[in-house]
Amino acid sequence: MASRGFSLLAAGDLAEAVEICQAAPVSVLVLSPPLPEQLPLFFKHRLIPTVTSPEILHSLGDLAEAKGQRIAVQLKVDTGFGRLGTAPEGLLALVKAVKENSFLELGGIFTHFPAAGSDRDFTSRQLRLFLELRDQVRALGGCDEAVWHAANSAAFLTLPDSRLDLVRIGTLLYGQAPVPPGPDWNLAPTWQFRTRIIHIRTLPKGHSVGYGRKYRTKKPTRIGVIPVGYSHGLELEPLTTPLRQIKHALGQGLKGQQFVFHAGRPLPVLGRVGMGLTTLDLSKAPDVQVGDCVTVSMRRVTASAHVPRIYFLGGEVKCILSRHQVLSPSGRLLSLRGLF
């Protein structure tokens, strides 16, 4: 990571952060607050904890003093999300507590936006509150080195003033925009989910397809099956009640969304998606054969961790991540350290 110019990364949880720091000499901010029993790991791996309460801060300070090891922390303030973070009126007390402990260092202060892509007024009010808090903290003195950050992908696009010292973009890194990015943007997808057709047959008119027999063919229909379902993260999934099924079907129909493609052509899903198998309509794709590769539209964050990840660099396969092991293209076990 450092070889690519990165000096600070953020991870969603402790386990992910430990994996990163074991692979590369880079500072990692853990965006969720630690549990008391996890605190020693932050010192062992020199991770940056997110602090959201006086209790966490005091425990960190006591452990840092006992180890004789200084640790940087970042404070999270809740400006309207209603999830993680100290209340705005509690921020100054946390800052003062950090300043009073010689084993603690204030590395940064951040907040998060829940509706940057849909509610510009609310997000702007959050930002104003956050900037007011920044002025109050800076008035205390001795906090000039702390970084301030707030912008996620949506705020990065819709509210440039929120970019501050750094940004925490996520979905944009994968070529996906949470809001229309504008004509100056040329986002390219950086990941795809691919699988292969494992079975093809022709069903007669009136034949039911899938669980619940909710779909029946209106004519003789050539169908194909892929070994992917909702357990892998496919967006369609079995719904528990007829009302929910109707709402979901109507919503998909109105959006005109397709999920599986072959050479750019959509292959409509027939019936309900199963846990590990999905049936496709091949009526308009007579050339598709067993073994052909298809692309499946899937949310990156819901794709199952059990699906192997193949990483490309410069158009060539760099490594394969499968079952928590990193493999070379030939299947040899690799170490992530220095790989990228």
MIZALO-171539 format. One line per 5 residues: number of its first residue (from 1); their letters; for each residue z, x, y of N, C-alpha, C. Coordinates in steps of 0.02 Angstrom, whole numbers. Each point is the difference from the previous one (the first is absolute). Example, Ala and Ser with C-alpha at 12.3 -4.5 7.8 and 13.67 -1.06 7.14 Angstrom:
<nodes>
1 = as = 390 660 -284 0 -45 59 0 45 60 | -36 -18 53 3 42 59 37 -39 55 .
</nodes>
This chain:
<nodes>
1 = masrg = 0 42 -60 0 -42 60 0 43 63 | 43 53 0 4 43 59 -67 34 13 | -36 16 -55 -65 33 8 -51 -45 34 | 13 -66 0 -45 -48 32 24 -17 70 | 53 33 23 23 -11 68 56 -50 8 .
6 = fslla = 29 -24 -55 55 -48 4 67 36 1 | 43 -19 48 67 29 3 54 -52 -13 | -18 -64 6 47 -55 -11 -35 -58 -33 | 28 -24 -54 -26 -60 -34 56 -51 -6 | -18 -62 -13 49 -53 -12 -13 -31 -67 .
11 = agdla = 54 -17 -35 -5 -33 -65 42 -63 1 | -21 -49 -40 34 -64 0 68 1 -33 | 9 44 -49 64 3 -36 15 71 -21 | 60 9 -26 24 67 -18 -40 31 -56 | -16 -39 -52 -37 28 -57 -67 28 21 .
16 = eavei = -35 -36 44 -65 23 24 8 63 42 | 52 2 41 12 58 42 14 63 -41 | 38 -7 -53 16 57 -43 -64 28 -32 | -43 -45 -23 -63 22 -30 -42 40 51 | -1 -24 62 -40 34 51 27 70 14 .
21 = cqaap = 65 4 11 28 65 20 -1 50 -58 | -3 -25 -62 -7 45 -57 -71 28 -5 | -47 -37 30 -70 22 -4 -22 43 58 | 34 -6 58 -23 36 59 59 13 47 | -2 57 35 53 17 48 -10 -37 66 .
26 = vsvlv = 21 -62 3 -9 -41 59 62 -44 9 | 18 -14 62 57 -44 13 -20 -73 -15 | 47 -37 -31 -15 -69 -19 55 -45 27 | -20 -50 39 46 -52 24 -1 -57 -49 | 59 -20 -24 6 -58 -45 13 -61 43 .
31 = lsppl = -45 -48 -2 2 -56 48 52 -53 -16 | 28 1 -60 53 -47 -17 67 37 -2 | 54 -33 20 65 35 3 26 16 -70 | 37 55 -7 24 21 -65 62 -40 -23 | 8 -5 -65 62 -24 -28 49 58 -2 .
36 = peqlp = 66 -14 1 49 55 3 -10 53 -55 | -16 -23 -62 -7 48 -54 -63 42 4 | -46 -19 45 -62 37 7 5 56 52 | 53 2 39 4 48 55 -8 73 -21 | 30 22 -57 -8 71 -18 -73 20 -9 .
41 = lffkh = -43 -46 -21 -71 17 -10 -35 16 66 | 23 -29 55 -30 15 65 14 72 20 | 58 25 -19 16 70 15 -36 47 -49 | -3 -19 -62 -32 42 -51 -73 11 16 | -35 -53 20 -71 5 13 -18 5 74 .
46 = rlipt = 51 3 42 -9 6 73 -44 -56 27 | 17 -60 -20 -35 -60 23 33 -26 64 | -37 -40 37 26 -30 62 18 -73 -14 | 64 -17 4 20 -70 -14 -9 -45 60 | -14 -63 -14 2 -52 52 70 -29 3 .
51 = vtspe = 29 -1 60 68 -26 10 -4 -66 36 | 34 -50 -28 -1 -67 30 70 -27 14 | 52 40 -15 68 -24 10 48 58 11 | 57 -12 32 50 53 9 26 26 -66 | 5 -44 -51 27 21 -65 -43 54 -32 .
56 = ilhsl = -66 -10 1 -46 50 -28 6 66 38 | 3 -6 66 3 60 42 64 40 -12 | 56 -34 -5 63 34 -12 0 35 -68 | -27 -34 -51 -3 30 -67 -44 62 0 | -56 -3 35 -44 58 5 35 57 37 .
61 = gdlae = 34 -16 54 35 51 38 54 35 -41 | 38 -39 -37 54 29 -41 -29 45 -55 | -54 -23 -32 -30 40 -53 -32 63 28 | -32 -5 58 -31 58 31 53 53 17 | 56 -24 26 54 47 17 29 33 -62 .
66 = akgqr = 8 -40 -54 27 27 -62 -46 52 -31 | -65 -10 7 -48 47 -27 -15 57 48 | 20 -8 62 -17 50 50 -74 2 13 | -33 -57 -6 -73 -4 6 -19 -51 52 | -36 21 51 -22 -45 53 -57 -44 -25 .
71 = iavql = -1 -62 21 -52 -46 -23 -26 -41 59 | -67 -8 3 -31 -42 51 -2 -72 -24 | 11 -46 46 -2 -72 -17 -46 -35 50 | -26 -59 -21 -35 -43 46 33 -68 -1 | 6 -30 59 33 -65 7 -53 -55 5 .
76 = kvdtg = 13 -55 -35 -45 -57 5 35 -57 36 | -35 -28 49 28 -55 40 -43 -62 -12 | 32 -57 -10 -35 -63 -11 -12 -34 67 | -63 0 21 -18 -32 64 -28 -70 -9 | 4 -26 -62 -25 -68 -10 -27 -15 -69 .
81 = fgrlg = -3 50 -43 -25 -11 -67 49 -41 -42 | 65 13 9 50 -35 -39 9 27 -70 | -14 65 -8 6 30 -66 45 61 5 | -28 60 -5 41 61 5 10 20 72 | 56 31 14 12 28 66 66 -23 30 .
86 = tapeg = 26 42 44 59 -21 38 -22 -47 57 | 45 -42 21 -14 -43 57 -9 44 62 | -41 -21 48 -12 41 60 64 21 35 | 49 -45 3 63 16 34 42 52 -37 | -18 15 -63 37 50 -38 -32 68 -1 .
91 = llalv = -59 6 31 -37 63 -5 36 57 37 | 23 -11 61 30 54 38 61 28 -35 | 39 -42 -33 58 24 -37 -20 47 -56 | -54 -17 -34 -24 44 -54 -24 67 29 | -36 -3 55 -25 61 31 59 45 20 .
96 = kavke = 51 -30 30 58 39 21 35 31 -60 | 4 -37 -56 32 25 -60 -38 60 -28 | -66 -2 3 -40 57 -22 13 60 45 | 1 -10 65 10 54 47 69 32 -7 | 49 -38 -22 68 25 -5 12 40 -64 .
101 = nsfle = -46 -5 -48 8 35 -64 -47 60 -1 | 28 60 -3 -41 61 3 -42 10 -62 | 13 -38 -53 -40 6 -61 -57 -50 -4 | -5 -43 51 -53 -50 2 -48 15 57 | -63 -13 -12 -52 11 51 -41 -64 7 .
106 = lggif = -11 -22 61 -40 -60 12 -74 18 -1 | -34 -17 -55 -70 17 -6 -47 -52 30 | 23 -63 2 -43 -51 27 32 -69 -1 | -33 -47 34 22 -69 3 -63 -43 -6 | 4 -53 -42 -60 -40 -9 17 -73 -12 .
111 = thfpa = -52 -42 6 5 -72 -12 -62 -21 -37 | -5 -65 -15 -57 -26 -38 -21 -67 27 | -66 -13 -3 -28 -62 26 -20 -47 -57 | 24 -63 1 -18 -47 -53 -65 -37 12 | -24 -3 63 -57 -44 15 -47 31 51 .
116 = agsdr = -12 66 -7 -43 34 48 -72 -25 -2 | -20 -26 -58 -68 -24 -6 -10 -73 18 | 56 -36 11 -6 -72 12 37 -26 61 | 49 38 25 41 -23 56 8 57 50 | -49 6 44 0 55 48 60 -5 48 .
121 = dftsr = 18 -60 23 55 -8 47 66 22 -30 | 13 -22 -61 63 19 -33 3 75 -10 | -55 29 -22 -2 73 -12 10 38 65 | -29 -25 54 9 33 65 72 -2 22 | 34 -56 -13 71 -4 17 41 49 -41 .
126 = qlrlf = -17 6 -63 33 50 -42 -8 70 29 | -61 16 19 -14 67 27 39 11 64 | 2 -50 45 37 9 63 74 13 -14 | 28 -37 -48 70 11 -18 10 71 -27 | -46 21 -42 5 67 -30 -4 54 53 .
131 = lelrd = -44 -8 49 -7 50 53 61 0 46 | 30 -59 10 62 -3 39 56 38 -36 | 3 -7 -66 49 37 -39 -14 75 4 | -63 19 2 -17 71 6 27 28 66 | -8 -38 53 25 23 65 76 8 -2 .
136 = qvral = 34 -47 -32 73 4 -4 23 60 -41 | -35 13 -55 18 58 -42 -13 65 37 | -57 4 33 -16 62 36 49 12 58 | 27 -54 27 49 8 54 65 32 -24 | 13 -3 -66 59 32 -27 -6 76 1 .
141 = ggcde = -62 24 -2 -12 72 0 3 29 -70 | -35 55 -10 4 35 -64 -41 -31 -56 | -46 -47 16 -39 -33 -52 -75 9 11 | -18 51 38 -70 9 19 -45 16 -59 | 27 29 -53 -41 20 -57 -13 -58 -49 .
146 = avwha = 35 -54 8 -8 -57 -46 -69 -33 10 | -33 -17 -55 -65 -35 5 13 -75 -3 | -42 -37 35 4 -73 3 -64 -28 -29 | 7 -47 -47 -61 -28 -31 11 -74 -18 | -56 -37 3 3 -72 -12 -63 -28 -31 .
151 = ansaa = -57 29 14 -64 -32 -16 -17 6 -74 | -13 -58 -31 -32 -2 -66 -75 -8 11 | -37 -14 -54 -73 -3 6 -22 -54 50 | 30 -60 -4 -19 -55 45 15 17 72 | 59 28 13 18 18 69 -43 57 26 .
156 = fltlp = -18 46 -43 -44 55 20 -65 -27 28 | -25 -55 -30 -63 -29 22 7 -46 60 | 55 -38 3 6 -53 50 42 18 60 | 43 51 -6 46 16 55 5 76 8 | -49 31 33 -1 73 6 64 29 30 .
161 = dsrld = 34 -36 44 61 26 31 55 12 -51 | -7 -28 -60 53 7 -50 -7 64 -41 | -50 41 14 -12 59 -42 52 54 11 | 27 7 59 57 44 15 -9 70 -29 | 51 27 -35 -3 70 -23 -39 7 -65 .
166 = lvrig = 1 -50 -42 -37 0 -62 -10 -71 -23 | -43 -10 -49 -14 -68 -25 10 0 -76 | 14 -59 -26 10 -7 -72 -54 -46 -29 | -62 24 2 -53 -41 -27 -1 5 -76 | -15 -56 -31 -2 -3 -73 -67 -25 -25 .
171 = tllyg = -12 -64 10 -61 -29 -28 -63 29 31 | 3 24 63 -59 31 31 -22 63 -37 | 48 34 -31 -18 61 -36 -45 -15 -60 | 0 -63 -22 -40 -18 -58 -64 -38 20 | -17 4 64 -61 -31 23 5 -75 6 .
176 = qapvp = 61 -26 3 10 -72 5 36 -14 66 | -24 -50 37 29 -16 65 36 -66 -3 | 63 -3 24 38 -63 0 -26 -49 52 | -37 25 50 -32 -42 51 -70 29 11 | -47 -39 28 -66 28 14 6 62 44 .
181 = pgpdw = -27 58 -22 12 62 37 -44 12 61 | -51 -40 10 -43 10 58 -61 41 -17 | -50 -1 44 -65 31 -16 2 76 -2 | 50 31 31 2 73 2 28 30 -65 | 27 -42 -43 30 24 -62 -52 -2 -56 .
186 = nlapt = 2 50 -42 -45 2 -58 42 17 -61 | 41 -48 -21 45 11 -56 -39 3 -65 | 16 48 -41 -31 6 -66 54 -8 -53 | -12 -38 -51 51 -8 -53 13 66 -35 | 63 15 -11 17 63 -33 25 -10 -71 .
191 = wqfrt = -4 -62 -24 19 -11 -70 -37 -60 -27 | -10 0 -65 -30 -56 -36 33 -8 -68 | 3 -63 -22 26 -15 -67 -61 -15 -44 | -9 38 -53 -58 -10 -43 21 -10 -72 | -39 -41 -35 10 -11 -71 -68 -12 -31 .
196 = riihi = 0 -18 -65 -64 -10 -36 -1 -67 -36 | -59 -26 -9 -10 -61 -39 12 16 -73 | 44 -38 -32 16 15 -71 -28 -52 -48 | -26 -56 27 -25 -52 -46 -47 -46 39 | -55 -20 -33 -48 -47 30 -20 -51 -53 .
201 = rtlpk = -4 -63 21 -25 -53 -43 -26 -57 43 | -34 -48 -32 -24 -59 36 37 -61 -25 | 30 -37 47 37 -60 -17 -44 -61 11 | 6 -52 -42 -41 -60 10 27 -42 58 | -39 -47 22 20 -46 53 63 -37 -22 .
206 = ghsvg = 48 -8 47 61 -37 -13 55 40 -34 | -11 65 -10 51 42 -33 54 19 51 | 63 -6 -20 54 19 45 9 76 1 | 26 24 56 11 72 9 71 12 26 | 38 42 -35 65 22 25 58 -47 -14 .
211 = ygrky = 59 25 18 62 -37 -9 -2 -66 37 | 27 -51 -31 4 -66 32 -65 -39 -3 | -55 33 -22 -65 -32 -6 -20 -34 66 | 16 34 56 -12 -29 66 -74 5 20 | -37 44 -33 -71 7 17 -42 -16 -61 .
216 = rtkkp = -54 -38 10 -48 -14 -53 -70 17 25 | -38 31 -43 -68 19 20 -43 -62 12 | -41 3 51 -44 -56 18 -69 7 -32 | -12 56 -32 -63 13 -34 13 59 -47 | -46 16 -45 9 61 -40 10 60 46 .
221 = trigv = 54 37 -11 21 52 47 13 66 -35 | -32 52 24 13 68 -25 62 26 34 | 49 19 -39 64 23 28 15 71 -23 | 39 35 41 24 67 -18 75 3 10 | 31 46 -36 73 7 3 17 71 21 .
226 = ipvgy = 48 7 47 26 66 19 74 4 -18 | 25 60 -17 70 8 -21 47 8 59 | -5 -45 48 41 2 60 24 -70 15 | 63 -6 18 29 -65 17 54 7 52 | 42 -52 4 50 2 53 54 52 -13 .
231 = shgle = 8 22 -63 48 54 -12 -23 66 29 | -65 6 14 -27 60 31 -2 -7 76 | 12 -60 26 1 -10 72 -58 -41 27 | -41 -29 -45 -55 -42 24 28 -57 41 | -31 -15 57 30 -46 48 9 -70 -27 .
236 = leplt = -46 -25 -39 10 -65 -31 52 6 -55 | 42 -51 -8 50 2 -52 18 -71 -20 | 27 -10 -61 20 -67 -20 52 -28 47 | -8 -62 19 47 -32 46 38 -54 -39 | 60 -14 23 46 -38 -43 -10 -76 3 .
241 = tplrq = -27 -25 54 -6 -72 6 -72 -19 19 | -22 -60 -20 -68 -22 19 -11 1 75 | 51 -18 40 -8 -1 72 -14 70 26 | 38 49 -24 -12 69 22 -68 24 -22 | -22 -21 -61 -65 20 -24 -55 -27 45 .
246 = ikhal = 7 -64 20 -50 -32 43 -3 35 68 | 59 13 30 2 34 64 -32 69 -4 | 16 35 -54 -27 67 -8 -76 -2 -9 | -24 -47 -41 -72 -5 -12 -37 -19 64 | 29 -47 39 -31 -19 63 -2 58 48 .
251 = gqglk = 56 38 3 3 57 45 -52 52 -18 | -8 15 -64 -49 49 -21 -70 -25 15 | -11 -66 -11 -67 -28 12 -18 3 74 | 49 -14 44 -14 1 71 -14 71 24 | 34 48 -30 -11 69 20 -63 30 -30 .
256 = gqqfv = -25 -33 -54 -59 25 -33 11 70 -29 | 61 14 -23 17 67 -21 -25 14 -71 | -27 60 -10 -21 22 -66 43 59 -20 | 9 9 -65 46 51 -24 -32 54 -42 | -57 -14 -32 -31 48 -45 -74 8 18 .
261 = fhagr = -23 62 1 -68 14 21 -33 50 -48 | -65 -9 -9 -40 48 -39 -60 19 43 | -5 63 18 -53 25 43 -6 -42 64 | 57 -19 27 2 -37 62 -7 -75 -8 | -16 -24 -59 -8 -72 -11 66 -30 -24 .
266 = plpvl = 21 -57 27 61 -31 -22 -8 -31 -69 | 52 8 -41 4 -33 -66 59 -48 4 | -13 -66 10 54 -48 10 49 -2 -59 | 63 -9 16 52 -9 -51 -3 -71 -26 | 2 -9 -65 0 -66 -31 70 -15 -28 .
271 = grvgm = 28 -57 17 65 -19 -25 56 40 30 | 57 -6 -30 59 36 25 1 71 -26 | 23 44 42 8 70 -19 60 5 -48 | -9 36 -55 54 10 -48 41 61 18 | 48 16 -42 42 58 13 -40 65 -3 .
276 = glttl = -45 5 -49 -37 63 -6 -74 -8 -9 | -26 -62 3 -71 -12 -9 -26 -50 51 | -62 10 22 -30 -45 49 -72 -14 -21 | -20 -63 5 -67 -21 -19 -45 -5 62 | -61 26 -6 -47 2 56 -63 -39 -16 .
281 = dlska = -31 -28 51 -63 -35 -6 -57 51 9 | -39 10 -54 -56 48 3 -67 -35 4 | 1 -65 20 -62 -39 2 -53 32 44 | 21 29 56 -47 30 47 -3 76 -7 | 25 25 -56 -1 72 -12 -22 13 -72 .
286 = pdvqv = -62 -18 -17 -22 5 -70 -4 72 -25 | -1 48 45 -6 70 -20 66 32 -17 | 56 -33 16 66 29 -14 11 2 -75 | 24 57 -25 11 9 -71 71 23 -14 | 21 -6 -63 66 25 -20 4 74 16 .
291 = gdcvt = 55 21 30 10 69 20 -17 15 72 | -35 -47 33 -17 11 70 63 1 44 | -2 42 51 56 6 47 -5 -53 54 | 56 -30 16 4 -48 55 57 19 47 | -6 -21 63 51 13 50 41 -63 11 .
296 = vsmrr = 66 7 -1 45 -57 8 35 5 67 | -7 -52 41 36 -2 64 74 -14 -14 | 42 44 24 71 -6 -13 39 30 56 | 57 -29 16 43 30 51 29 65 -27 | -6 52 40 24 66 -22 73 -2 -20 .
301 = vtasa = 41 -36 39 72 2 -12 20 -41 -61 | -45 -42 -26 19 -39 -59 -33 26 -64 | -42 51 6 -30 29 -60 54 32 -43 | 1 -16 -63 53 23 -45 4 76 -3 | 61 25 -2 11 73 -5 -23 27 -67 .
306 = hvpri = -11 -44 -49 -22 22 -67 -75 14 -3 | -37 -21 52 -72 14 1 -11 72 22 | -37 40 -39 -12 70 20 -35 5 68 | 21 49 39 -31 13 65 -42 63 -6 | -63 -3 21 -45 57 -1 -12 21 72 .
311 = yflgg = 17 61 18 -5 24 69 -61 46 7 | -40 -15 52 -59 39 15 11 41 64 | -29 58 2 0 42 60 -67 35 3 | -36 -12 56 -66 29 6 -49 -26 -52 | 10 -62 -22 -46 -30 -48 13 17 -72 .
316 = evkci = 51 42 -14 16 20 -68 69 -23 -19 | 10 -14 -65 66 -21 -24 48 59 8 | 55 -13 38 50 52 11 55 -3 -52 | 23 -61 -14 53 -8 -49 4 -74 -20 | 38 -13 -53 11 -68 -25 76 -9 -6 .
321 = lsrhq = 25 -55 30 70 -16 -6 7 -57 -51 | 33 14 -56 7 -50 -53 69 6 -32 | 35 -56 -1 67 -2 -31 45 55 27 | -1 7 66 43 46 37 -15 74 -16 | -59 13 -27 -22 68 -12 -64 14 38 .
326 = vlsps = -8 61 25 -59 20 36 -44 41 -47 | -61 -22 -10 -45 31 -48 -62 27 36 | -29 52 -28 -65 25 24 -54 -46 -28 | -62 6 26 -54 -41 -27 -9 7 -75 | 20 57 -28 -6 11 -72 61 -23 -39 .
331 = grlls = 51 -24 37 60 -26 -34 58 49 -3 | -7 59 32 54 50 -2 54 -19 51 | 62 9 -18 56 -15 43 1 46 60 | 7 -29 60 -1 40 62 66 -9 38 | 11 44 49 54 -8 48 -31 -20 66 .
336 = lrglf = 33 -46 35 -24 -22 65 8 54 54 | 47 46 -11 14 50 52 -62 43 12 | -24 -4 61 -58 40 20 -67 -29 -21 | 1 -59 -34 -63 -28 -25 -47 -21 57 | 30 -28 53 -40 -22 57 10 45 60 .
</nodes>
